[in-house]
Amino acid sequence: MSEHAADCDSTLVVYMGLSTLPSLTPKLISHGLSPETPSVAIERGTTPQQRVIFAELKNLVDDVKSAALVSPTLIIIGKVVALSPFWPQLTETSETSISLPDSRRSFVDYSLFNLQFAN
């Protein structure tokens, strides 16, 4: 892995990365990425079965294992994850998993890049 993957100002997106996640996160941290870096795992994105796990990088592997996520899962690591309207609530309550109502399960509707935060 390139040390540039651990750039704190970049966003790392890993598709189908569940099998490599346990080795990826310690490497990123050892290359200088903060253990508190926001991260998210999105299982079956854009489908009615979508599940989303938010965690700090240091907790992502354990939280993903606890939730028993399966492929396909998209993993996003970086400051951009904190732009999600769900990030502050989940990190303050220590609850990391969300399930969206059936009418709102579209990843497009709840995009991590949506800059319109709920009031």
C-alpha positions as CSV (number, residue, x, y, z in Angstrom):
1,M,0.0,0.0,0.0
2,S,1.2,3.5,-0.8
3,E,1.7,5.8,2.1
4,H,-0.2,8.4,0.0
5,A,-3.4,6.3,0.7
6,A,-3.2,7.6,4.3
7,D,-3.4,11.3,3.3
8,C,-5.7,13.0,5.9
9,D,-7.0,15.4,3.2
10,S,-8.0,12.6,0.8
11,T,-11.0,10.3,0.7
12,L,-10.3,6.6,0.3
13,V,-13.1,4.5,-1.3
14,V,-12.8,0.7,-1.4
15,Y,-15.3,-1.4,-3.3
16,M,-15.7,-5.0,-2.2
17,G,-13.2,-4.4,0.6
18,L,-14.6,-6.5,3.4
19,S,-11.9,-9.2,3.2
20,T,-9.1,-6.7,3.2
21,L,-10.5,-4.3,5.8
22,P,-8.8,-6.0,8.8
23,S,-5.4,-5.5,7.2
24,L,-6.2,-2.1,5.6
25,T,-7.1,-0.1,8.7
26,P,-3.9,-0.8,10.7
27,K,-1.8,-0.1,7.7
28,L,-3.6,3.3,7.2
29,I,-3.0,4.1,10.8
30,S,0.6,3.0,10.8
31,H,1.1,5.3,7.7
32,G,-0.2,8.3,9.7
33,L,-3.9,8.4,9.2
34,S,-5.6,9.3,12.5
35,P,-7.4,6.5,14.3
36,E,-10.3,8.9,14.7
37,T,-10.8,9.4,11.0
38,P,-14.5,9.1,10.1
39,S,-15.4,6.0,8.1
40,V,-18.4,4.2,6.9
41,A,-19.3,0.8,5.4
42,I,-22.3,0.7,3.1
43,E,-23.7,-2.8,2.5
44,R,-25.9,-3.3,-0.6
45,G,-26.1,0.4,-1.3
46,T,-29.2,1.7,-3.2
47,T,-31.2,-1.4,-2.4
48,P,-34.0,-2.1,0.0
49,Q,-31.5,-4.2,2.0
50,Q,-29.0,-1.3,2.5
51,R,-27.3,-1.1,5.8
52,V,-24.8,1.6,6.9
53,I,-22.2,1.4,9.6
54,F,-20.5,4.6,10.7
55,A,-17.3,4.4,12.9
56,E,-14.0,6.0,13.6
57,L,-11.3,4.2,11.7
58,K,-10.0,2.4,14.8
59,N,-13.4,0.8,15.4
60,L,-14.5,0.1,11.8
61,V,-13.4,-3.5,11.7
62,D,-15.0,-4.5,14.9
63,D,-18.2,-2.6,14.1
64,V,-18.5,-4.2,10.7
65,K,-17.9,-7.7,12.2
66,S,-20.5,-7.1,14.9
67,A,-23.0,-6.1,12.2
68,A,-22.1,-9.1,10.1
69,L,-22.0,-7.1,6.9
70,V,-21.7,-9.0,3.6
71,S,-20.7,-8.1,0.1
72,P,-21.2,-6.0,-1.8
73,T,-20.0,-3.4,0.7
74,L,-18.5,0.0,-0.1
75,I,-16.1,1.4,2.4
76,I,-15.4,5.2,2.6
77,I,-12.6,6.6,4.8
78,G,-12.0,10.3,5.2
79,K,-13.3,13.6,6.4
80,V,-16.0,13.6,3.8
81,V,-17.9,10.9,5.9
82,A,-18.4,13.5,8.7
83,L,-20.5,15.5,6.2
84,S,-23.3,13.0,6.6
85,P,-26.1,14.3,8.7
86,F,-26.0,10.9,10.5
87,W,-22.3,11.2,11.6
88,P,-22.6,13.4,14.7
89,Q,-25.6,11.6,16.1
90,L,-24.0,8.2,15.8
91,T,-20.6,9.1,17.2
92,E,-22.2,10.9,20.3
93,T,-24.5,8.0,21.1
94,S,-22.0,5.3,20.3
95,E,-24.6,3.7,18.1
96,T,-23.0,3.0,14.7
97,S,-25.6,1.4,12.6
98,I,-28.6,2.9,10.8
99,S,-31.4,1.5,8.8
100,L,-33.3,3.8,6.6
101,P,-37.1,3.7,6.1
102,D,-38.2,1.8,3.0
103,S,-39.2,5.1,1.3
104,R,-35.7,6.6,1.9
105,R,-33.3,3.7,1.2
106,S,-31.9,5.2,-1.9
107,F,-28.2,6.0,-1.5
108,V,-28.8,8.9,-3.8
109,D,-31.3,10.4,-1.3
110,Y,-29.0,9.9,1.7
111,S,-25.7,10.5,-0.1
112,L,-22.7,11.0,2.1
113,F,-21.9,14.0,-0.1
114,N,-25.3,15.7,0.5
115,L,-24.4,19.1,2.0
116,Q,-28.0,19.9,3.1
117,F,-28.0,18.9,6.8
118,A,-31.2,18.1,8.6
119,N,-32.4,20.9,10.9
